[in-house]
């Protein structure tokens, strides 16, 4: 082909409708093909074609929303771009589609639509001439340098050179673009540069519709000028620094640079002058350890080029200062007593720790771990310790943490890396000797990202945490001055190695009398303040508080109690907000009151008198009683007894029921029982069968074997709750003995203890929680193993005086105490000891 001959596109072109932009001649564009018509075009034309002509298609911009495409072909834009399909890539995920790489050749006008299915084909008219490339000088002469077109061409060329000159020539793409300006014909520059600068699809569509070259220059020159003005404004708002070239080089190498904020009227530098000098003074005056100082000074030398270690961490974590460690044990005792009622053992241990701290400030450890039910004040004790020491307090919630990076941090090579919770907590409080509360340490998880419990071993070991290394800082940090306090509901789920690092302090539940005192000392004043009430507007007598505790809550802590008090405050707040109180004379009689009345007549009071909550008002506000004393109601038939169980939420009473029917001697167990409880049931059955004659136990037909011709069903109510443990052994024996003998178990007795095949009673855990649960339920006699007698010293004196404790070393003593008048077959029953009186 000669140098002056033109290149013609086919007169008939398949049309590709695209929503993704506007393809201009001389530019390259990636187009995603997903619609049915476009898919047919790719399959039948591009993939099956063998000649160069088959790879030339017409690209028509479709301004219609693709979500509203229908089977009918939309109205076509009159002008499109003939393009050469350079690359076709297919994929089946998430759905079948193709991606085309198309280079624009020239404009065309749709003369006539020939067909629509399976893809549109049109007869087209070529608008641009495709000439072989000639020199820019020849193209300038052809354009007529003296005419208006020549002037526009020259102005456009100068603006393009100015735009490229404002960019960084060290970038390869920018250097290539500068060379293209001198080699491309001037008439192709508007399309090429419009596709490169920031323009909207509407503006590109206007350039596409500009068939005349003169009109095309007029359309694109304002776009080019706008881009130049934007770059000038950006350069004005950014103050150049002498190390910009080095910073750009560091960015290309993937280094992290220090950020800086600029303002539009920024003229001079900071008052401090050189940032490096300021940082150097702070680093040298921080009194940091020698290894950390060496790392800081090394990074400081690299600061003018790039920062690898974030200096905001150096200025906060490593420049931490010590707070006052002045201790007054008397003042500490007053603070603990004012913040917390009861909890004498825990407060005594805390005071011991503070006293040793006062005598020896460099004490290492111990790591205290408060274990107890929810709502007993474990977290608030940690706050009180921090207030007593005059230190900052920081709580770290560990529940559900399953990534060791939460403890040790991420390495800075990762995108979005950040320090661990320990170092981040130190940054938050701004000192290096705070009180850290590691909350819910028993609920740590484990995943493919590591075991956070193992990462805590170094943190909580006094012999190792003086050189704790966070992956983000990558420098040893001294944690020996931090006071760590952990909390947990149970030690069963804490790994043994981690549990060995901590001193476990059991925080037991409260007695009913302690809850009453806590409510009137702390909960009621707090709720009055939270609801905007005063004691002159609302009063809750102690009898009412006791009814709330016994009939509406049954828990080891006081969270539900506080919620119930809050409900009372809200009901009273409604009356106070109405601006008047209803007197008794104005109130309607109770029998004529409408259903759903908010407050009863007994709750109403004269305007100048506080509202006093009595038992009737309490029922109106909180509704019917949630818990009733059901002991005597449940133990009206043989084969029922009450056991005591321990849960992470505190102690609970547990009813055990048994029944028998004619059968083949099978034992059925229901109630979501674990393997240990199932074994205890079989032990109880075997012991009773072996001693059936001694205790005069018979089956349904009068035989000496209780299981002969009889099936036994043993059930633990609350079947949705999983139960396990050995402490229900004595209860199962008592239930089966009651069933076989036909005698009722005392309705005021509860028991706990593990049994052996020989009839011995072994000690169990959680005695205090179980005894408090029995006391809450109204039990009068508690049977415990003989070897648990020492645990009764932890029970409050008022509870011991109200309960009759029986210590049993064998099952004979258990059965003798569980039935009125003893159990048949027990020779010379011993008198029951009243241990409470001896304690």
C-alpha positions in Angstrom: 0.0 0.0 0.0 1.4 3.4 -0.9 2.1 6.1 1.6 -0.8 8.3 0.4 -3.4 5.6 -0.1 -6.2 5.5 2.5 -7.2 2.6 4.6 -10.9 1.7 4.4 -13.0 -0.2 7.0 -15.6 -2.7 5.9 -18.9 -1.2 4.8 -20.8 -3.6 7.0 -19.9 -3.9 10.7 -21.2 -5.9 13.6 -22.1 -3.5 16.4 -21.0 -3.9 20.0 -23.1 -1.9 22.5 -21.2 -0.8 25.6 -22.2 0.9 28.8 -18.7 1.2 30.2 -17.5 4.3 28.4 -16.7 5.9 25.1 -14.1 4.5 22.8 -12.3 7.2 20.8 -10.1 6.7 17.8 -6.4 6.1 18.7 -7.2 4.9 22.3 -7.4 1.5 23.7 -10.2 0.3 26.0 -11.2 -2.9 27.9 -14.9 -3.8 27.5 -16.8 -6.4 29.5 -19.2 -8.5 27.4 -22.2 -9.9 29.3 -25.4 -9.2 27.4 -26.8 -11.8 25.0 -26.3 -9.8 21.8 -22.7 -9.0 22.6 -22.0 -12.6 23.7 -23.3 -13.8 20.3 -21.1 -11.3 18.5 -18.0 -12.5 20.3 -18.8 -16.2 19.7 -19.9 -16.0 16.1 -17.7 -13.2 14.8 -14.5 -12.7 16.8 -13.8 -16.3 17.9 -14.8 -18.0 14.6 -13.3 -15.4 12.2 -10.0 -16.1 10.6 -9.3 -12.9 8.7 -8.1 -9.5 9.9 -11.4 -8.0 8.7 -13.4 -10.2 11.0 -11.7 -8.6 14.0 -12.9 -5.1 13.1 -16.2 -4.3 14.9 -18.2 -1.2 15.5 -18.4 0.1 19.1 -21.5 2.1 19.9 -21.9 3.9 23.2 -25.2 2.9 24.9 -26.4 5.6 27.3 -29.3 3.4 28.5 -29.1 1.8 32.0 -27.9 -1.9 31.5 -30.3 -3.0 34.3 -33.2 -1.9 32.1 -32.1 -3.7 28.9 -34.9 -5.6 27.2 -35.1 -8.0 24.3 -35.8 -5.0 22.0 -32.7 -3.3 20.6 -32.4 0.2 22.0 -32.1 3.3 19.8 -28.5 3.4 18.5 -26.3 6.4 18.8 -25.7 7.6 15.2 -21.9 7.8 15.5 -19.6 5.1 16.7 -15.9 4.0 16.6 -14.6 1.2 14.5 -12.2 -0.8 16.6 -9.8 -3.7 16.3 -10.2 -6.5 18.8 -6.7 -7.1 20.0 -7.5 -9.6 22.7 -10.4 -11.8 23.8 -10.5 -13.3 27.3 -13.3 -15.5 28.6 -14.3 -16.6 32.1 -17.1 -18.6 33.7 -17.0 -16.9 37.2 -19.2 -15.6 38.6 -21.1 -16.0 35.3 -20.0 -16.6 31.7 -18.6 -13.4 30.2 -15.8 -12.1 27.9 -13.4 -9.2 28.2 -12.3 -7.5 25.0 -9.2 -5.3 24.5 -10.2 -3.0 21.6 -8.1 -0.2 19.9 -10.1 2.5 18.2 -9.5 3.1 14.5 -11.9 5.8 13.2 -15.4 7.2 13.4 -18.3 6.0 11.4 -21.9 6.9 11.0 -24.7 4.2 11.0 -26.4 4.5 7.6 -28.8 1.6 7.9 -29.5 -1.2 10.4 -29.4 -4.5 8.5 -30.3 -7.0 11.2 -30.8 -7.2 15.0 -30.5 -10.9 15.8 -28.5 -12.6 17.0 -26.4 -9.5 17.1 -26.9 -6.1 15.3 -25.2 -5.6 11.9 -25.3 -2.2 10.2 -24.2 -0.5 7.0 -21.7 2.2 8.0 -20.1 5.3 6.5 -16.5 6.0 7.4 -16.0 9.5 8.7 -12.3 9.7 9.5 -9.5 9.0 7.0 -7.0 6.4 8.0 -3.8 7.6 6.4 -0.4 6.0 6.8 1.6 8.0 9.4 3.4 10.9 8.0 5.6 13.5 9.7 4.0 16.1 11.8 5.5 18.8 9.6 3.6 17.4 6.5 0.4 17.2 8.5 0.8 20.8 9.7 1.3 21.9 6.1 -1.8 20.0 5.0 -3.8 21.6 7.8 -2.8 25.1 6.6 -0.7 26.9 9.1 -2.2 30.3 8.2 -5.8 29.2 8.7 -7.9 28.9 11.8 -7.4 25.1 11.9 -3.6 25.6 11.9 -3.9 28.0 14.8 -6.1 25.7 16.8 -3.7 22.8 16.1 -0.7 24.8 17.3 -2.5 26.0 20.4 -3.6 22.4 21.2 -0.1 21.1 20.7 1.5 23.7 23.0 -1.1 23.0 25.7 -0.4 19.3 25.4 3.3 19.9 25.8 2.7 22.1 28.8 0.5 19.4 30.4 3.0 16.7 29.9 5.8 19.0 31.2 3.9 19.4 34.5 4.1 15.6 35.1 7.0 13.6 36.5 9.2 12.7 33.5 10.9 9.9 35.5 7.7 7.9 35.1 8.0 5.7 32.0 4.4 6.3 30.8 4.9 10.1 31.0 8.2 9.9 29.0 6.5 7.8 26.4 3.6 10.2 26.1 6.1 13.1 25.5 7.7 11.2 22.7 4.3 10.5 21.1 3.5 14.2 21.0 6.3 14.7 18.5 5.6 11.6 16.5 1.8 11.5 16.2 -0.1 13.5 13.6 -1.7 16.6 15.1 -5.2 15.6 14.0 -5.1 12.5 16.2 -4.0 14.3 19.4 -7.5 15.5 20.5 -8.9 11.9 20.6 -5.7 10.5 22.2 -5.4 13.1 25.0 -9.2 13.2 25.7 -9.1 9.5 26.4 -6.1 10.1 28.8 -7.2 13.1 30.9 -10.0 13.2 33.5 -13.2 13.7 31.5 -16.8 12.5 31.9 -18.5 10.1 29.4 -20.7 12.9 28.3 -17.7 15.1 27.4 -16.1 12.1 25.5 -19.4 11.6 23.7 -19.3 15.3 22.5 -15.8 14.8 21.2 -16.9 11.6 19.4 -19.7 13.5 17.7 -17.3 16.2 16.6 -16.8 15.0 13.0 -15.1 18.2 11.8 -11.5 18.5 12.9 -11.9 22.1 13.7 -14.9 21.4 15.9 -12.9 18.6 17.6 -10.1 21.0 18.5 -12.6 23.5 19.9 -14.3 20.8 22.0 -11.0 19.3 23.5 -9.0 22.5 24.0 -11.1 23.6 27.1 -10.8 20.1 28.5 -7.0 20.3 28.2 -6.9 23.8 29.8 -9.1 22.6 32.7 -6.6 19.8 33.4 -3.7 22.2 33.3 -5.4 24.6 35.8 -6.1 21.7 38.1 -2.5 20.7 38.2 -1.4 24.3 38.8 -3.8 24.5 41.8 -2.5 21.2 43.2 1.1 22.5 42.9 0.1 25.6 44.8 -1.5 23.7 47.6 1.5 21.5 48.1 4.7 23.0 49.4 7.6 21.4 47.7 10.3 19.8 49.9 13.9 19.3 48.9 13.6 15.6 49.5 10.6 15.0 47.2 12.7 13.1 44.7 13.9 10.8 47.4 10.4 10.3 48.8 9.1 9.4 45.3 11.9 6.9 45.0 11.0 5.5 48.4 7.4 5.1 47.4 8.4 3.1 44.3 10.4 0.8 46.6 7.4 0.2 48.8 8.6 2.1 51.8 6.2 3.9 54.2 6.6 7.7 54.3 5.6 10.1 57.0 2.3 11.9 56.2 2.1 15.6 56.3 -0.9 18.0 56.1 -0.8 21.2 54.0 -3.1 24.2 54.0 -3.9 26.5 51.1 -2.2 29.5 52.8 0.8 27.7 54.0 3.9 29.9 53.4 6.6 29.2 56.0 7.8 26.2 57.9 6.8 25.2 61.5 8.1 27.2 64.4 10.2 24.3 65.5 12.1 24.4 62.2 13.5 20.9 61.5 11.2 18.0 62.4 14.3 15.8 62.7 15.8 18.0 65.5 12.5 18.0 67.4 12.2 14.2 67.3 15.9 13.8 68.2 15.4 15.9 71.3 12.3 13.9 72.3 14.0 10.5 71.8 17.1 11.4 73.8 15.0 12.8 76.6 12.8 9.8 76.9 15.1 7.7 79.1 14.2 4.6 77.1 16.2 1.3 77.2 19.5 1.1 75.3 18.2 -1.3 72.6 15.2 0.8 71.9 17.3 4.0 71.8 19.6 2.5 69.2 16.7 1.5 67.0 15.2 5.0 67.4 18.4 6.8 66.5 18.9 4.5 63.5 15.4 5.2 62.2 15.9 8.9 62.9 18.8 9.0 60.5 16.6 7.6 57.8 13.8 10.1 58.5 14.6 12.7 55.7 14.2 9.8 53.2 11.5 7.7 54.6 10.1 6.5 57.9 9.9 2.7 58.5 9.0 2.9 62.2 6.0 5.2 62.9 7.3 8.0 65.1 3.9 8.6 66.7 4.5 5.3 68.5 7.9 6.4 69.6 6.5 9.6 71.0 3.7 7.8 73.0 4.7 4.2 73.8 8.4 4.7 74.4 8.2 8.2 75.8 5.8 7.0 78.6 6.2 8.6 82.0 5.5 7.1 85.4 2.6 8.3 87.4 2.7 8.7 91.2 3.1 5.5 93.1 2.4 7.0 96.5 0.4 4.5 98.5 -1.7 4.9 101.6 -3.0 1.6 102.9 -5.5 3.2 105.2 -6.9 5.2 102.3 -6.9 2.1 100.1 -8.9 0.2 102.6 -11.4 3.1 102.8 -11.7 3.1 98.9 -12.3 -0.6 98.7 -14.8 -0.6 101.5 -16.7 2.3 100.0 -16.8 0.8 96.5 -17.6 -2.8 97.4 -19.7 -4.4 100.2 -18.7 -7.9 101.4 -15.9 -9.6 99.4 -13.7 -9.6 102.5 -11.3 -12.3 101.3 -10.7 -10.6 97.9 -10.2 -7.1 99.5 -7.8 -8.6 102.1 -5.6 -10.1 99.3 -5.7 -6.8 97.4 -4.5 -4.9 100.4 -1.7 -7.4 101.0 -0.6 -6.8 97.4 -0.7 -3.0 97.9 1.2 -3.2 101.1 4.0 -5.2 99.5 4.0 -2.7 96.6 4.5 0.1 99.2 7.4 -1.6 100.8 9.0 -2.8 97.5 8.2 -0.8 94.4 10.0 -3.2 92.1 7.8 -6.1 93.0 7.3 -8.6 90.1 3.8 -10.0 89.9 1.8 -11.7 90.9 -0.9 -11.8 88.2 -4.2 -11.8 89.9 -7.2 -13.6 88.3 -10.6 -13.0 89.7 -12.9 -16.0 89.1 -16.6 -15.9 89.8 -20.1 -15.6 88.4 -21.2 -12.6 86.3 -22.3 -9.5 88.2 -20.3 -10.0 91.4 -18.0 -7.0 90.8 -14.8 -8.4 89.3 -14.3 -5.6 86.9 -15.2 -2.9 89.4 -12.6 -4.2 91.8 -10.0 -3.7 89.1 -11.1 0.0 88.7 -10.9 0.5 92.5 -7.4 -0.9 92.5 -6.3 1.6 89.8 -8.0 4.4 91.7 -6.2 3.4 94.9 -2.8 3.2 93.2 -3.4 6.5 91.4 -2.8 4.8 88.0 -4.5 4.8 84.7 -7.0 2.0 84.1 -7.5 0.2 80.8 -9.8 -2.7 80.0 -9.0 -5.3 77.3 -11.9 -7.5 76.3 -10.6 -10.9 75.3 -13.9 -12.7 74.7 -13.9 -14.2 71.3 -10.3 -13.2 70.4 -8.9 -16.0 68.2 -5.9 -14.4 66.5 -2.5 -14.2 68.2 -1.9 -10.9 66.3 -4.4 -9.3 68.6 -1.8 -9.8 71.4 1.5 -9.7 69.6 0.5 -7.3 66.8 1.1 -7.6 63.0 4.5 -7.3 61.3 4.8 -4.0 59.4 5.3 -5.8 56.1 1.5 -6.4 55.9 -1.0 -3.9 54.6 -3.1 -2.5 57.4 -0.7 -3.8 60.1 -1.2 -2.5 63.6 0.2 -3.2 67.1 -1.3 -5.7 69.5 -3.8 -4.8 72.2 -1.2 -4.6 74.9 1.0 -2.0 73.1 -2.1 -0.2 71.8 -3.5 0.0 75.4 -0.2 1.6 76.5 -0.5 4.1 73.7 -4.1 4.9 74.8 -3.3 5.5 78.5 0.0 7.3 77.7 1.9 5.7 80.7 4.0 2.6 81.1 2.6 1.5 84.5 -1.2 1.3 84.2 -3.6 -1.2 85.5 -4.6 -3.6 82.7 -7.8 -5.6 83.2 -7.8 -8.7 80.9 -11.6 -9.3 80.9 -13.1 -12.8 80.1 -9.7 -14.5 79.8 -11.6 -17.9 79.9 -13.3 -17.1 76.6 -10.3 -16.9 74.4 -10.6 -18.8 71.1 -8.2 -20.6 68.8 -8.0 -20.5 65.0 -5.7 -20.9 62.0 -4.2 -17.5 62.9 -2.7 -19.0 66.1 -3.6 -19.3 69.8 -3.9 -16.0 71.7 -3.8 -17.9 75.0 -0.2 -19.0 74.2 0.7 -15.5 73.2 -0.4 -14.3 76.7 2.0 -16.6 78.4 4.9 -14.1 77.8 2.7 -11.2 78.8 1.6 -12.7 82.1 4.9 -14.2 83.2 6.7 -11.9 85.6 10.0 -13.5 84.6 9.6 -12.8 80.9 7.4 -9.7 80.4 10.3 -7.3 81.0 11.3 -7.9 77.4 8.0 -8.4 75.6 8.3 -8.0 71.8 5.4 -6.8 69.8 5.7 -7.7 66.1 4.7 -4.2 65.1 7.4 -2.4 67.1 9.9 -5.3 66.8 11.7 -3.9 69.9 11.7 -5.4 73.4 9.3 -3.5 75.7 9.2 -3.6 79.5 5.8 -4.7 80.8 7.0 -5.4 84.3 5.6 -2.1 85.7 2.1 -2.9 84.4 -0.3 -4.4 86.9 -2.3 -7.1 85.1 -5.6 -8.3 86.5 -7.6 -11.1 84.7 -11.2 -12.0 85.2 -13.0 -15.2 84.3 -16.2 -17.0 85.0 -14.6 -20.5 85.2 -11.1 -21.9 85.2 -12.2 -25.0 83.3 -11.6 -23.4 79.9 -8.3 -21.6 80.7 -5.3 -23.6 79.4 -3.3 -25.1 82.2 -0.1 -23.2 81.2 -1.8 -19.9 81.3 -3.6 -20.7 84.6 -0.3 -21.5 86.1 0.9 -17.9 85.5 -1.9 -16.4 87.6 -3.0 -16.4 91.2 -6.7 -17.4 91.2 -9.0 -15.6 93.7 -12.5 -17.0 93.9 -15.2 -14.3 93.9 -18.3 -16.0 95.2 -21.9 -14.9 94.9 -23.7 -12.7 97.4 -26.1 -13.8 100.2 -29.6 -12.3 100.3 -28.6 -9.9 103.1 -25.5 -8.8 101.2 -27.6 -8.1 98.1 -30.0 -5.9 100.2 -27.1 -3.9 101.5 -25.5 -3.5 98.1 -28.8 -2.4 96.6 -29.3 0.4 99.2 -25.7 1.5 99.3 -24.9 1.4 95.5 -27.6 0.2 93.1 -30.6 2.3 94.2 -28.7 5.6 94.4 -27.1 4.9 91.0 -30.4 4.1 89.4 -32.0 7.2 90.9 -29.3 9.3 89.5 -29.5 7.6 86.1 -33.3 8.3 85.9 -33.2 11.8 87.2 -35.0 11.0 90.4 -34.3 11.9 94.1 -34.9 10.1 97.4 -37.6 12.6 98.0 -39.5 11.3 95.0 -38.9 7.5 95.3 -38.2 5.2 98.3 -37.8 1.5 98.2 -38.0 -0.2 101.6 -35.7 -3.1 102.5 -38.7 -5.4 102.6 -39.5 -4.6 99.0 -35.8 -5.0 98.1 -35.9 -8.5 99.7 -39.0 -9.4 97.7 -37.3 -8.3 94.5 -34.3 -10.5 95.3 -36.2 -13.6 96.3 -39.2 -13.5 93.9 -37.9 -11.7 90.8 -34.2 -12.6 90.6 -32.3 -15.8 91.4 -28.6 -15.1 90.6 -25.2 -15.0 92.2 -24.5 -11.4 91.3 -26.7 -8.3 91.3 -27.1 -7.4 87.6 -30.7 -8.6 87.3 -31.4 -6.9 90.6 -30.2 -3.6 89.2 -32.3 -4.1 86.1 -35.4 -4.6 88.2 -34.7 -1.5 90.3 -34.3 0.4 87.0 -37.7 -0.8 85.9 -39.2 0.6 89.1 -37.4 3.9 88.5 -38.8 4.1 85.0 -42.4 3.5 86.2 -42.0 6.2 88.8 -40.4 8.6 86.3 -43.6 8.4 84.2 -45.6 9.7 87.2 -43.1 12.4 88.0 -43.0 13.6 84.4 -46.8 13.9 84.4 -46.4 16.6 87.0 -48.8 15.3 89.6 -49.4 12.3 91.9 -52.7 10.6 92.5 -53.8 10.4 96.1 -55.4 7.4 97.6 -58.8 9.1 97.8 -58.6 10.0 94.1 -57.5 6.5 93.0 -60.1 4.0 91.8 -60.7 0.9 93.8 -58.5 -2.0 92.8 -61.4 -4.2 91.7 -62.6 -1.4 89.3 -59.2 -0.4 88.0 -58.8 -0.9 84.2 -56.7 -3.8 83.1 -53.1 -2.8 82.5 -53.1 0.1 85.0 -49.5 1.3 85.5 -49.4 2.0 89.2 -51.8 0.7 92.0 -53.6 2.9 94.5 -51.2 1.7 97.2 -48.3 3.1 95.2 -49.9 6.6 95.0 -49.0 9.3 97.4 -49.8 13.0 98.2 -47.8 15.5 96.1 -45.4 16.4 98.8 -44.6 12.8 99.9 -42.3 10.3 98.1 -43.7 7.3 96.3 -43.0 4.3 98.5 -42.9 1.0 96.7 -44.8 -1.7 98.6 -45.5 -5.3 97.6 -48.7 -4.4 95.7 -46.9 -1.6 93.7 -44.1 -4.0 93.1 -46.4 -6.6 91.5 -48.1 -3.9 89.4 -44.7 -2.7 88.0 -42.7 -6.0 87.7 -45.7 -8.3 87.1 -46.3 -11.7 88.8 -43.6 -13.4 90.8 -41.0 -15.1 88.6 -39.7 -17.5 91.3 -41.8 -19.2 93.9 -40.8 -21.4 96.8 -41.6 -24.7 95.0 -39.7 -27.1 97.3 -42.7 -28.4 99.2 -44.8 -28.6 96.1 -42.3 -30.7 94.2 -41.6 -33.2 96.9 -45.1 -34.5 97.5 -44.5 -38.0 96.0 -41.8 -40.6 96.6 -38.9 -40.5 94.1 -38.1 -36.8 94.2 -35.1 -35.1 95.9 -33.2 -31.8 95.6 -29.6 -31.7 94.6 -27.1 -28.8 94.4 -25.2 -27.9 91.3 -22.4 -25.5 90.4 -22.5 -23.5 87.1 -20.3 -20.6 85.8 -23.2 -18.4 86.7 -23.2 -19.5 90.4 -24.9 -22.3 92.4 -28.3 -23.7 91.6 -30.7 -26.2 93.1 -31.6 -29.2 90.9 -34.6 -31.4 91.2 -34.1 -35.1 90.5 -37.2 -37.3 89.7 -37.5 -41.1 89.4 -40.4 -43.4 88.5 -40.7 -47.2 87.9 -42.9 -49.3 85.7 -43.2 -53.0 84.8 -40.4 -54.0 82.4 -37.2 -55.9 81.9 -34.9 -54.1 84.4 -33.7 -51.3 82.2 -32.5 -47.9 83.6 -33.4 -44.9 81.4 -31.7 -41.5 82.0 -33.0 -38.2 80.5 -32.3 -34.5 80.9 -29.2 -33.9 78.7 -26.8 -35.8 81.1 -23.1 -36.1 80.5 -21.1 -39.2 80.8 -20.0 -38.6 84.4 -23.6 -38.2 85.6 -24.7 -41.4 83.7 -21.9 -43.3 85.5 -23.1 -41.8 88.8 -26.6 -43.1 88.1 -25.4 -46.6 87.4 -23.2 -46.5 90.6 -26.3 -45.5 92.7 -28.4 -48.3 91.1 -25.7 -50.9 91.7 -25.2 -49.8 95.4 -28.9 -50.0 96.1 -29.3 -53.4 94.5 -26.4 -54.8 96.5 -27.9 -53.4 99.8 -31.6 -54.0 99.0 -32.1 -56.5 101.8 -30.4 -54.3 104.3 -32.6 -51.3 103.6 -35.7 -53.4 102.9 -36.1 -52.3 99.3 -38.5 -54.2 97.1 -39.6 -54.2 93.5 -43.1 -53.9 92.2 -43.9 -57.6 92.8 -42.3 -57.7 96.3 -39.0 -59.2 95.3 -35.7 -58.3 96.9 -34.1 -57.1 93.6 -35.4 -53.6 92.9 -34.8 -54.1 89.1 -36.5 -57.5 88.7 -39.4 -57.1 86.4 -39.1 -53.3 86.7 -37.9 -50.5 84.5 -36.5 -47.3 86.2 -36.7 -43.8 84.6 -34.4 -41.2 86.2 -35.0 -37.6 85.0 -33.4 -34.3 85.6 -35.8 -31.4 84.7 -34.7 -28.4 82.6 -33.9 -30.9 79.9 -32.6 -28.2 77.5 -29.6 -27.5 79.8 -26.6 -29.9 79.6 -25.6 -31.3 83.0 -22.5 -33.2 84.0 -20.4 -33.8 87.0 -20.1 -36.3 89.9 -21.7 -34.2 92.7 -25.3 -35.6 92.0 -24.4 -39.1 93.2 -25.9 -38.8 96.7 -29.0 -37.2 95.3 -29.5 -40.1 92.9 -29.2 -42.6 95.7 -31.7 -40.7 97.8 -34.2 -40.5 94.9 -34.0 -44.2 94.2 -34.2 -45.2 97.8 -37.3 -43.0 98.2 -38.8 -44.6 95.1 -38.2 -48.2 96.2 -39.2 -47.7 99.9 -42.2 -45.5 99.1 -41.1 -42.8 101.6 -41.0 -39.1 101.0 -37.7 -37.1 101.2 -37.9 -34.1 103.5 -39.0 -31.0 101.5 -36.4 -28.8 103.2 -33.3 -30.8 102.4 -30.8 -30.4 99.6 -27.6 -32.4 99.1 -24.4 -32.7 97.1 -21.6 -35.3 97.0 -19.9 -37.9 94.9 -20.3 -41.6 95.7 -18.3 -44.8 95.3 -19.4 -48.3 94.7 -18.7 -49.1 98.4 -21.1 -46.3 99.6 -18.5 -43.7 100.5 -19.2 -40.0 100.0 -16.4 -38.1 98.4 -15.8 -34.3 98.5 -16.9 -32.0 95.7 -16.2 -28.4 94.7 -18.2 -25.2 94.7 -19.6 -25.6 98.2 -20.1 -21.9 98.9 -22.0 -21.3 95.7 -24.1 -24.4 96.3 -24.9 -23.4 99.9 -25.8 -19.9 98.8 -28.1 -21.3 96.2 -29.8 -23.5 98.8 -30.2 -20.5 101.1 -31.8 -18.5 98.3 -34.3 -21.4 97.6 -35.4 -21.6 101.3 -33.7 -24.9 102.1 -33.2 -25.5 105.9 -30.9 -28.6 105.9 -27.9 -29.1 103.6 -26.1 -32.5 103.3 -22.4 -32.2 102.3 -19.4 -34.6 102.3 -17.5 -34.8 105.6 -14.3 -33.7 103.9 -15.9 -30.5 102.7 -16.5 -29.4 106.3 -13.5 -27.0 106.0 -15.2 -25.1 103.2 -18.0 -24.0 105.5 -15.7 -21.4 107.0 -16.1 -19.3 103.8 -19.8 -19.1 104.2 -21.1 -15.9 105.9 -22.1 -16.4 109.6 -25.7 -15.3 109.1 -26.2 -18.1 106.5 -24.5 -20.7 108.7 -26.9 -19.8 111.5 -30.0 -20.2 109.3 -29.0 -23.6 107.9 -28.6 -27.0 109.4 -25.5 -28.6 107.9 -25.0 -32.4 108.0 -21.7 -33.8 107.0 -21.7 -37.4 105.7 -18.9 -39.8 105.1 -21.1 -42.6 103.8 -24.5 -43.1 102.3 -26.0 -44.4 105.5 -25.6 -41.0 107.0 -27.0 -39.4 103.9 -30.2 -41.5 104.0 -30.5 -41.0 107.7 -30.5 -37.2 107.3 -32.7 -37.1 104.2 -35.8 -38.8 105.6 -37.8 -37.9 108.7 -37.1 -40.3 111.5 -34.1 -41.9 109.6 -34.2 -44.6 107.0 -35.3 -48.2 107.7 -32.5 -50.7 108.0 -29.9 -48.3 109.4 -28.8 -49.6 112.8 -28.0 -47.1 115.6 -28.3 -43.9 113.5 -25.9 -41.2 114.8 -27.4 -37.9 116.0 -27.2 -35.3 113.3 -24.4 -32.7 114.0 -25.3 -29.0 113.9 -22.1 -27.7 112.4 -23.3 -24.1 112.2 -23.4 -23.8 115.9 -19.9 -25.1 116.3 -18.5 -22.7 113.7 
